[in-house]
Amino acid sequence: MKKQGNATGVIMSVNATTNGNELTVNIEGRFDFSAHQEFRDSYEKADSSINRYVIDMKNASYLDSSALGMLLLLRDHAGGDNADVHITNCNQDVRKILTISNFEQLFKID
């Protein structure tokens, strides 16, 4: 797990694990542009047999518009309209941002 401080000094990390053909990406802290490369690497470097993606937001405290863009890039990578991408364990603030952005129409949000 890689941890780094972002521009506000808040620690964030992205940790990916695979289980068969499922990739789970755990987000910790503020999900913003400082996580861009690490988030992208987590799915682009994964095995080509991956066909289900789970973004676990249990430890995410915040996400901004760049994080929304990163989620859209993941969706495109995973197959666009045919993608199987789940966003799970959102706190109330993160869920509100996803709802306002109409991400419930693009992702499965648990």
Summary of the structure (lengths in Angstrom):
residues: 110
radius of gyration: 12.8
end to end distance: 24.0
largest distance: 37.4
contacts: 321
relative contact order: 0.16
helix: 36%
strand: 37%
